[in-house]
Amino acid sequence: MHDGIEMERLGLPTASIITHVFNNTAKAMTRMMGVPDFEYIVAEHPLSSLTDEECQERAETLFPDVERILVGSAAAKED
């Protein structure tokens, strides 16, 4: 979360992804860093035990949110 916020401050578009077990920590981090409305993506935990195929499926489900955050909602709706 910290890196994503810092990259955004440098002008680099970022889509931060966390797993749901870290959601409370992420919320605290965004408040602590002064950006309580910082948007991030929450994936189901765990990720490390997924097969390659499961990881690909998970990435595909997250992609619309990544695209929306990086390029805006208008681009995501064009598909």
C-alpha positions in Angstrom: 0.0 0.0 0.0 2.8 2.4 0.9 4.6 1.9 -2.4 1.4 2.4 -4.4 0.6 5.6 -2.6 4.1 6.9 -3.0 4.1 6.0 -6.7 0.8 7.9 -7.2 2.4 10.9 -5.5 5.2 10.7 -8.1 2.6 10.7 -10.8 2.8 7.0 -11.7 -0.6 5.4 -12.1 -0.9 2.5 -9.7 -3.4 -0.3 -9.0 -2.5 -1.6 -5.6 -3.8 -5.1 -4.9 -4.1 -6.7 -1.4 -5.8 -9.8 -0.1 -8.8 -9.4 2.1 -6.9 -10.4 5.3 -4.9 -7.1 5.0 -7.9 -4.9 4.4 -7.9 -3.4 7.9 -4.2 -2.7 7.6 -4.6 -1.1 4.2 -7.4 1.2 5.5 -5.2 2.2 8.4 -2.2 2.8 6.1 -4.2 5.1 3.7 -5.5 7.1 6.6 -2.0 7.3 8.2 -0.5 8.5 4.8 -3.2 11.2 4.4 -5.1 9.6 1.6 -8.1 7.9 3.2 -9.9 7.7 -0.2 -7.0 5.9 -2.0 -8.6 3.2 -4.1 -7.2 -0.3 -4.1 -8.3 -3.7 -5.1 -9.1 -6.5 -2.6 -8.5 -10.1 -3.7 -9.4 -13.3 -1.8 -6.7 -14.8 0.3 -4.6 -16.8 -0.2 -2.7 -16.3 -3.4 0.6 -18.2 -2.7 -1.1 -21.6 -2.8 -2.9 -21.2 -6.1 -1.9 -23.2 -9.1 -0.8 -21.3 -12.2 -4.3 -21.8 -13.7 -6.0 -20.6 -10.5 -3.7 -17.5 -10.4 -4.6 -16.7 -14.0 -8.3 -17.0 -13.2 -7.9 -14.7 -10.2 -6.0 -12.2 -12.3 -8.8 -12.2 -14.9 -11.4 -11.4 -12.3 -9.3 -8.5 -10.9 -8.5 -7.1 -14.3 -11.6 -4.9 -14.8 -10.8 -3.1 -11.5 -7.2 -2.7 -12.4 -8.2 -1.2 -15.7 -10.7 1.1 -14.1 -8.2 2.4 -11.6 -5.4 2.8 -14.2 -7.3 4.3 -17.2 -10.6 5.4 -15.7 -14.1 4.1 -15.7 -14.9 5.4 -19.2 -12.3 3.1 -20.8 -13.3 0.1 -18.8 -17.0 0.6 -20.0 -16.0 0.7 -23.7 -15.4 -3.1 -23.7 
